[in-house]
């Protein structure tokens, strides 16, 4: 990560992965909350662990799954790099 261009490339890669994971979570939540067919009768939904399936998927399993995916993304995709710009090399070449 010695050039500014490689730092920007890595930052853009990390941003794309982060936005992609956030969009995937939204799609997961939306399909879980609104896209599942209703099970049981209209007055009494089928319960799993005392919760309706849509709630269990959208609000319990989804956040746990995407927290693990986020940790995995940080471990695999993100790179530790210095944020300061090394101006000593460029200032030496511009001195007269």
C-alpha positions in Angstrom: 0.0 0.0 0.0 2.8 2.4 -0.9 1.1 4.4 -3.6 -1.9 6.7 -3.2 -3.6 5.0 -6.2 -3.4 1.6 -4.5 -4.9 3.0 -1.3 -7.8 4.5 -3.3 -8.3 1.2 -5.1 -8.4 -0.7 -1.8 -10.8 1.9 -0.3 -13.2 1.6 -3.2 -13.1 -2.2 -3.0 -13.9 -2.0 0.7 -16.8 0.4 0.0 -18.2 -1.8 -2.8 -18.2 -4.8 -0.5 -19.8 -2.8 2.3 -22.6 -1.5 0.1 -23.1 -4.9 -1.4 -23.5 -6.5 2.1 -25.8 -3.7 3.2 -28.0 -4.2 0.1 -28.0 -8.0 0.6 -29.1 -7.5 4.2 -32.0 -5.2 3.0 -33.1 -7.8 0.4 -32.9 -10.6 3.1 -35.0 -8.5 5.5 -37.5 -7.5 2.9 -38.0 -11.0 1.6 -38.2 -12.4 5.1 -40.7 -9.8 6.2 -42.9 -9.4 3.1 -42.1 -12.2 0.7 -42.8 -15.4 2.7 -46.1 -17.0 2.2 -48.2 -16.9 5.3 -48.4 -20.2 7.2 -51.2 -21.1 9.4 -54.5 -19.3 9.6 -54.9 -15.6 9.2 -55.8 -15.1 12.8 -53.1 -17.5 14.3 -49.7 -17.7 12.5 -47.5 -20.7 12.9 -45.0 -20.0 15.6 -41.3 -21.1 15.9 -39.8 -20.6 19.3 -42.8 -18.5 20.1 -42.2 -16.2 17.1 -43.8 -16.0 13.6 -41.4 -17.2 10.9 -41.1 -13.8 9.2 -40.0 -12.2 12.5 -37.6 -15.0 13.3 -35.9 -14.7 9.9 -36.0 -10.9 9.6 -35.2 -9.9 13.1 -33.3 -12.8 14.8 -31.5 -15.0 12.3 -30.8 -12.2 9.7 -28.9 -9.9 12.0 -26.9 -12.8 13.5 -26.1 -14.1 10.0 -25.1 -10.7 8.6 -23.0 -9.9 11.7 -21.0 -13.0 11.0 -20.8 -12.1 7.3 -19.6 -8.6 8.2 -16.9 -9.9 10.5 -15.8 -12.3 7.7 -15.8 -9.5 5.2 -13.6 -7.3 7.5 -11.2 -10.2 8.1 -10.9 -11.2 4.4 -11.5 -8.0 2.3 -10.3 -5.1 4.4 -6.6 -4.3 4.7 -4.8 -2.4 7.3 -3.1 0.6 5.7 -1.7 3.9 6.9 -3.9 6.9 6.3 -1.2 9.5 6.3 0.4 10.7 3.1 4.1 10.4 2.8 5.1 13.8 1.6 8.9 13.5 2.2 9.5 11.5 -1.0 7.6 13.9 -3.2 9.0 17.1 -1.5 12.6 15.9 -2.1 12.0 15.7 -5.8 10.5 19.2 -6.1 13.3 21.0 -4.2 15.7 23.1 -6.3 
